[in-house]
Amino acid sequence: MKSGVTQLYPLPSADRELEGTYLAHDLREYANDSTPYIYANFVTSLDGRIAIPRPDGSGLMVPKNIANERDWRLYQELATQADLIISSGRYLRDWAQGRAQEILQTDNPKFADLRAWRSARGLKPHPDIAIISSSLDFTIPDVLTQDGRKAIFFTTANPDPKRVREIESKAGQVIVAGENSVEGILFAQRAFELGYRVIYSGAGPKILHLLLADGVLDRLYLTFANRVLGGKPFATIMDGALLEPTADFKLDTLYFDAAGVDGLGQLFASYDRL
């Protein structure tokens, strides 16, 4: 990719190549023997929008005028470092309708270096995938179990036994992690018990809320595209009840990408939870 990024924080400022910017964060070094290291990522407009209505009215989508290949490259670098990627039943429903894509695209020649990065560390080509769903109402694509990948389905108490058998016969394991809704703390505990140490949330604002509400999110990555979108409904990075107490974060890194978003520029920021 043309041109690099400028590190604005921590000081002193420095220029670096875009490729490898988030790999250098070396998130696997944060894994420990008691809890998983969990991180999430969003791209947002300056007015805080992460999604807008689809033209056909069938739900929301990432706005095309803030999505860009430079942010997508760093998204891939974050996904590459995980043992487990969090997604949702909505993702599988979108996949069934042809509206979703593979989260980590190490099969894409553009990201061959990321596949090599995982291979050099003894990791499978793809992380396993965690689907968080209360209803278990979705079609399971074959891609979930390719390249030795496992699918783990986290759901609420008393799931339909027939549906559990159907899922486990095709794709993976169903685990209860909450009563009326999946709870962040139980999700983290169950995932850790299964051996997952580094977990990336590629899911949406409701799942971010359950991770923040139970204090299990360790790092938040945000890309700020230099565009204001407007529009209704207002979809931002988190959807849920007021957090009490608040989830407090401290800036970890900040980079300016002058070439991003059609030359308007964008900021790549990461924050550590206090």
C-alpha positions in Angstrom: 0.0 0.0 0.0 1.1 3.5 -0.8 2.5 5.7 2.0 2.6 4.9 5.7 1.1 6.4 8.9 2.5 8.8 11.5 2.5 7.8 15.1 1.2 10.7 17.2 1.1 8.9 20.5 3.2 7.9 22.4 5.7 10.6 21.6 8.0 11.3 20.0 6.1 11.2 16.7 7.5 8.8 14.0 6.5 7.6 10.5 6.1 3.9 9.8 4.6 1.6 7.2 0.9 0.9 7.4 1.5 -2.9 7.1 2.5 -4.3 10.4 1.3 -1.4 12.5 -1.1 -3.5 14.6 1.0 -6.7 14.3 3.6 -4.7 16.2 1.2 -4.5 19.1 1.9 -8.2 19.7 -1.4 -8.9 21.4 -0.5 -12.5 22.1 2.0 -11.4 24.6 -0.8 -10.2 26.8 -2.2 -13.7 27.3 -2.1 -14.9 30.9 -2.9 -17.9 33.1 -6.2 -16.6 34.6 -8.3 -14.7 32.1 -8.4 -14.3 28.3 -7.2 -11.1 26.7 -10.2 -9.7 24.8 -10.2 -6.8 22.3 -12.6 -5.2 19.8 -12.5 -2.9 16.8 -14.8 -0.5 15.0 -14.5 2.1 12.2 -16.7 5.2 12.8 -17.5 8.5 11.1 -16.7 11.7 12.9 -20.4 11.9 14.1 -20.0 8.5 15.7 -21.8 6.3 13.1 -20.7 2.7 12.5 -23.6 1.6 10.4 -26.4 2.9 8.2 -29.5 1.3 6.7 -29.1 -1.0 3.7 -30.6 0.4 0.5 -33.1 -2.5 0.5 -34.2 -1.9 4.1 -32.9 -5.2 5.3 -30.9 -4.1 8.3 -27.7 -2.1 8.7 -24.3 -2.1 7.0 -20.9 -0.5 7.4 -21.1 2.8 5.4 -19.2 2.4 2.1 -17.9 6.0 2.4 -16.0 5.2 5.6 -15.0 1.6 4.9 -11.6 1.5 3.2 -8.8 -0.9 2.4 -6.3 0.7 4.7 -8.5 0.3 7.7 -9.4 -3.2 6.4 -5.7 -4.1 6.4 -5.4 -3.2 10.1 -8.7 -5.0 10.9 -7.1 -8.1 9.3 -3.9 -7.7 11.5 -6.1 -7.6 14.6 -8.0 -10.7 13.6 -4.8 -12.5 12.7 -3.6 -12.5 16.3 -6.6 -14.2 17.8 -7.2 -17.7 19.0 -11.0 -17.1 18.8 -13.1 -14.5 16.9 -16.4 -13.4 18.4 -19.3 -13.1 16.0 -23.1 -13.4 16.2 -26.2 -15.1 14.9 -26.9 -12.1 12.8 -23.5 -12.6 11.0 -24.6 -16.2 10.1 -28.0 -15.0 8.9 -26.2 -12.3 6.7 -23.9 -15.0 5.4 -26.8 -17.1 4.3 -28.2 -14.2 2.4 -24.9 -13.4 0.7 -24.3 -10.2 2.7 -21.3 -11.3 4.9 -17.7 -12.2 4.2 -15.0 -14.2 5.9 -13.7 -12.2 8.9 -10.1 -13.2 8.6 -9.1 -13.4 4.9 -5.7 -15.2 5.1 -6.7 -17.1 1.9 -6.7 -13.8 0.0 -3.3 -13.3 -1.7 -3.2 -9.7 -0.4 -2.9 -11.1 3.1 -0.5 -14.0 2.5 1.9 -12.4 5.0 -0.8 -12.8 7.7 -1.2 -16.5 6.9 2.5 -16.8 7.2 2.5 -14.9 10.5 0.1 -17.4 12.0 2.0 -20.4 10.5 5.3 -19.2 12.0 3.7 -19.2 15.4 2.2 -22.7 15.1 -1.4 -21.3 14.7 -4.1 -22.7 12.4 -4.8 -20.6 9.2 -7.9 -19.3 10.8 -8.9 -18.7 14.4 -11.9 -20.6 15.8 -15.1 -18.7 15.8 -17.5 -18.0 18.7 -21.1 -17.3 17.8 -23.1 -15.5 20.5 -26.8 -16.1 20.1 -29.8 -16.5 22.4 -32.0 -18.0 19.7 -29.6 -20.3 17.8 -31.7 -19.4 14.8 -29.4 -19.4 11.8 -28.0 -21.5 9.0 -24.5 -22.8 9.6 -22.1 -22.2 6.6 -19.5 -24.9 5.8 -16.8 -22.3 6.0 -17.0 -22.4 9.8 -15.4 -25.8 9.9 -12.8 -25.5 7.1 -9.0 -25.5 7.7 -9.4 -27.3 11.0 -11.4 -24.5 12.5 -13.9 -25.0 15.3 -17.2 -23.2 16.0 -18.3 -22.6 19.5 -21.9 -21.4 20.1 -22.6 -19.5 23.3 -26.2 -19.3 24.3 -28.7 -18.9 27.2 -30.1 -21.4 29.6 -32.3 -24.3 28.5 -31.7 -24.2 24.7 -33.8 -26.5 22.5 -32.2 -29.9 22.8 -33.1 -30.8 19.2 -31.4 -27.6 17.9 -28.4 -28.2 20.1 -28.0 -31.7 18.6 -28.4 -30.3 15.0 -25.7 -27.7 15.6 -23.2 -30.0 17.3 -23.6 -32.7 14.7 -22.7 -30.2 12.0 -20.3 -27.5 13.3 -19.2 -27.5 16.9 -20.1 -27.2 20.6 -23.0 -25.4 22.2 -22.3 -23.8 25.6 -24.6 -22.1 28.1 -23.2 -18.8 29.3 -26.1 -17.0 30.9 -29.7 -17.2 31.9 -31.8 -14.7 29.9 -28.8 -13.3 27.9 -25.2 -14.3 27.3 -23.1 -12.7 30.0 -19.6 -11.4 29.3 -18.0 -12.8 32.4 -19.4 -16.3 31.8 -18.5 -16.2 28.1 -14.9 -15.2 29.1 -14.7 -18.0 31.7 -16.1 -20.7 29.4 -13.8 -19.6 26.5 -10.8 -19.7 28.8 -11.7 -23.2 30.1 -11.7 -24.3 26.4 -8.1 -23.0 26.0 -8.7 -19.7 24.3 -6.3 -17.0 25.5 -6.5 -14.2 22.9 -10.1 -13.3 21.7 -11.1 -10.7 19.1 -14.6 -9.3 18.9 -15.5 -8.7 15.3 -19.1 -8.4 16.3 -21.4 -5.4 16.8 -22.5 -2.9 19.5 -24.7 -5.3 21.5 -21.8 -7.7 22.1 -19.5 -4.8 22.9 -22.0 -3.9 25.6 -22.0 -7.4 27.2 -18.2 -7.3 27.2 -18.0 -3.8 28.7 -20.8 -4.4 31.2 -18.9 -7.3 32.8 -15.5 -5.6 32.5 -13.9 -8.3 30.3 -12.9 -6.1 27.4 -9.2 -5.3 27.7 -8.6 -3.1 24.6 -10.7 -1.1 22.2 -9.5 -0.2 18.7 -11.2 2.7 16.9 -10.7 4.1 13.4 -12.0 7.6 13.0 -12.7 8.4 9.3 -12.7 12.1 8.6 -16.3 12.2 7.3 -19.6 13.3 8.9 -22.6 11.1 7.7 -25.8 12.0 9.5 -28.9 9.9 9.0 -31.2 7.7 11.0 -31.2 5.4 12.9 -28.2 6.4 14.9 -25.9 3.3 15.2 -22.8 3.7 17.3 -20.2 1.4 18.8 -22.3 0.3 21.8 -26.0 -0.6 22.2 -27.4 -1.3 25.6 -28.2 0.0 29.1 -26.2 2.8 30.8 -23.0 1.5 32.2 -22.8 1.9 36.0 -19.9 2.3 36.7 -18.5 3.6 33.5 -16.0 1.7 31.5 -12.8 3.9 31.6 -10.0 3.7 29.1 -6.6 5.2 28.6 -5.1 6.0 25.2 -2.5 3.5 24.2 -1.6 4.4 20.6 -2.7 7.0 18.0 -1.7 7.1 14.3 -2.6 9.5 11.6 -3.2 8.1 8.1 -3.1 11.0 5.6 -3.8 8.7 2.7 -7.0 7.2 4.1 -10.6 7.8 3.1 -9.9 9.3 -0.4 -7.2 11.5 1.0 -9.3 13.0 3.7 -7.3 11.1 6.3 -8.2 9.0 9.3 -7.0 8.2 12.8 -6.2 4.8 14.2 -6.5 4.7 17.9 -6.2 2.1 20.6 -7.3 2.3 24.2 -6.6 0.1 27.3 -9.2 -0.4 29.9 -8.3 0.8 33.3 
